[in-house]
Amino acid sequence: MAFFQLLTFRKILNYALLAISFQLSRIFGQPILWGKPTTLSIEPTTSCNLRCPECPSGLRDFSRPTGMLQEQLFKKTIDQVQSHLTWLHLYFQGEPFLNPRFLEMVAYANSKGIFTSTSTNAHYLQEKQVKEVLQSGLKQLIVSMDGITQEIYQKYRVGGELEKVQNGIKLLLAERKKSKQNFPRVVLQFLVTGQNEHQLLDLKRWAETMQVDELQLKTTQIYDFENGSELIPSDLGYSRYLPIANGKWKLKKKMENKCWRMWQGAVSTWDGKIVPCCFDKDAKHVMGELKSQSLASIWSSLPYQDFRRQLLSDRTQIEICRNCTE
């Protein structure tokens, strides 16, 4: 697997230091931090062609500035992290392929020996883009496809065209086979909702026919879940939430005062703001800015350590943690 091939002794040692310091932090209830981020998510853009109802990009509802990641800032960041980063996810919000320099950025990170991944709604996988994807060195492509018929698909992926998505996947897999490449690995991701859960059997058959590398059935994050939603599936095995009295709902998983993500890696917005995780969609908890600071200095800064200290003592006081399944 490409991920393991790209590991170095330094990256493995860094990961081990992070894991040990995380466990010690839990024991002592104070943030101990050895090592630098092993994963990083960078946002290529906040723009999106769809209008998904549980997504700030789709709702055009950001309270933070919106825009496109600039290549200069991206390269500056990659140059800082290349020795210790094991995974780069070029995604946070928005549709990555709308950034015209997106695949050039993938190629740059790949040239530095970093495992690259992204998530897409696959409306931009035409012949030209597919060839560029294969040339970029991208290692994993997650395709969101939340329905197996247009009627159901468009209920969540509002404005989307299922046929275009499916044709894009077919083209990519065919061209990958033709060029005798193993990457990118194509992961078909399906958000299970109350609107599409009846299609799971047909979805699995389609995925097998297409020979995608992996099918992921994912639970859906829902804003204001406490009052319920038609998006919560009847099969609660695919739900993040459980019903309680008087039509109210609660998180299925008990919130604990720990979070490996705060020791594992960080998230960068398109304009270089470092936030703790992907649940901070509006960048309410800015730990620092890459335009004026190094990621290493932000990573061990007082605001970041204070945030870690708070979640170790009482995570319920952090708003973005209240709808989290970590």
LINWO-V720665 format. One line per field, one symbol per residue. phi: phi as a letter, one per 30 degrees, with the letter a starting at -180 (. if undefined). A space follows every 10 residues. Layout:
phi: ???
//
This chain:
phi: .eeddcdbed dddddddddd dddddddcib dcbcjcecba cbddacdadc bddcbddddh bdccdclcdc dddddedddd cedbdcbccd abbicedddd cedddedddd dcicdcbabb cidbcdeddd ddddddjecb bccdbclcbe ededdcddjd beddddddde dddddddddh ccbddccdcb ddbddbddce dddddddddd iddaccccdc dbdhdeciad dddddddccd bbdbdhicbb ddcddcdaae edcdabbcde cidccdaddc dchdcddlbd dbbdddddec ddeddddddd ddcadddced ddbcce
//
